[in-house]
Amino acid sequence: MTGVVITGGPGSGKTSLIEALANLGYGVEPEAGRAIIRRQQSVNGPALPWRDRTLFAQRMFEHDIEAHDRSRLADGVVFHDRGLPDVIGYLTLCGLQVPDHMSEAARTLRYHPTVFIAPLWPEIFGQDAERRQDFNEAKRTYEAMAMVYPRYGYRLVEMPKATVAERVAFVLDQIV
């Protein structure tokens, strides 16, 4: 089965939606960035976005390839908290070169043609030990994702600013 991507800026409710879908029994793939940041912080590693953005992007890319492969083999729908084009959006946002192998992967390793994008939502945005971006960077991230996914042939559907349960119903109504 092909995975379904939930994207958008940081602090827009993606992870809460993914967790709710998991609680309903759907397959999910958590966001690569948070997992990498946690792992790297625990060992004082170099692949942190505030130390080496290129290395951080490469680690996210590798994580997302593995997640994509797992979802292809899964029975039923698998929801991804971000996907391969997010890495390209991140590199673009940072003004870094997008390696050819990443562009090729985004072209050939496909997700469901509909990608859900969480809009900016100042009322729920917050920072923490892993999410250090301010709201301005969250806005630029949202804009980068809104540009990158259509460039790779995906149809973006903006999710409503609504309760988690309402967002779950919105997504499932369009996919399942």
N, C-alpha and C positions, 0 to 999 in steps of 0.2 A: 504494500500500500504506500502511496505517496503521502508525505507529511504536509500538514497545514501550518503555515507560518503566521505568528502574531508578532508584529514589529511596532516600532514607534520610538519616541524619545524615552529616556530614563524617567522613572517616577510617574508613569502614565497608567499603571494598573495591569500591565501585561502579566507579571508573575502571579498576581492574585487570581487572574483569570485562568492561567495555566494550572494553578493549584486546585481551583474549583473543578476544572475539567478532569484532573487526575482523581479527585474525590468521587467523581461520577463513574470512574472506571475506564476512562479513555487513556490511551498511551500518551505520554508527554516526554518531551526532551527539554530539560531546563536550560536556561541561558548559559552560554559558554563563559562569558565575561566574568560573571560573579564567581563561578567555580574556579576559574584560573586565578582571579585575584585572591580568593581565600587560600588556595594552595600556595601561591607565591608568597603571600604574607606570612604563612606559617613557617616558611623556610628562608625568609628574607631573600627571595629569588629575584632575578632580573626582569622577568616577563610581566611587569606591572605597567599600566598605561602611563604612570607618572615617572617611570624610569626608562622604558624602551618601548615606544608605541609600535614599532615594526615587529618586534619579537612578540609582543602581546597579541597583535593581529594575526601573526602566524600561528600562535597557539590556539586562538579562537577558530581560525580556519581549519586546523587539524581536528579540533573538537567537533566542529560542525559537519565535517566530512563523515566522521564516525557516526554522529547522530543521524545524518541523512541515510547512511547505509543501514543502520538499525531500523529506521522507520520503513524502509523499502521491504524489509523482511517481516515486518509485523503484520499481524492480522488486525484489520480495522484501522480506524483513523488514529494518527499520531499527531499531536499538536506540538509545535516547536516554538519555544520562547526565543525568537530570532532565527535567522537562517544565513546561508552563505552570502547572499547579497548584502547582509548587514555588515559583514567584514569589509566589503568593498566600500560601502557607505562610510564606515568608520575611517578607513584610510583616506578617502576623499576629504572627509571632514577635517582630518588632521593635516591635509596638504601633502600627504605621502604618496609615492608611486604605488599603483596597483600592479602587482606582478602578473605576468601573462597567465601563469597557472591558476591564479585565483579567478581571473576573468573567464578562463576556459571552464573551470569547475562551475561557476555561476551560470554559464550558458548551457552546460550539458547535464548537470545534476539537478533535476527539476523537482519542484514541490507542486502541490495543488495549484492550479492557475489563479485561484483567488487568495490573496494575502490580506489579512486584517491588520489595519494600522490603528493604534491607539492614539487619539488626539492629545495635544498638550492639555494638561489639566492642573492649573496652578494650585487648586484647593487640595489636591492629594500629593503633589510633588514634595519630596523630602530627600535630604542627603543622609548618608550613613558612612560607615567605615569603608564600604566598598563602592558606594556611589558618591563620588566627590564632585561630580559635575554640578555647576550652578544651573539655574533655570534658563539662562541665556544659552548655555551649551546644550541643554535638553532641547531647546527650540531648534538650534542648528542641527542636532541629531535627527529630530523629527523630519526636518526639511531634507536632509541627506537621504533618509530612508524613502521619503515620498518621491524623490527623484530616481533613486537607484532601482527600485523594484520594477517600475514600468519600463525602464531601459532594458531590463532582462525579460520583458514580455509578460509580466504579471499584472493582474487587475487588482488594484488596491480598493479595499472597502473600508471606509472609516467607521470604527466602532462608536456607538453612542457613549456620551458621558452619562453613565447609568450605574446602578448597583451591579455587583459582581453577578448575581443571579440573572439580571436582565441582559448583561453582556453574554453570559453563557447561552441563554436562549437565542439571542441574536446570532451568534456564531453558529450554533447547531442548526438553526433554521436554514442557514444558507449552505451548510456543508453536508449534514447527515440526512 
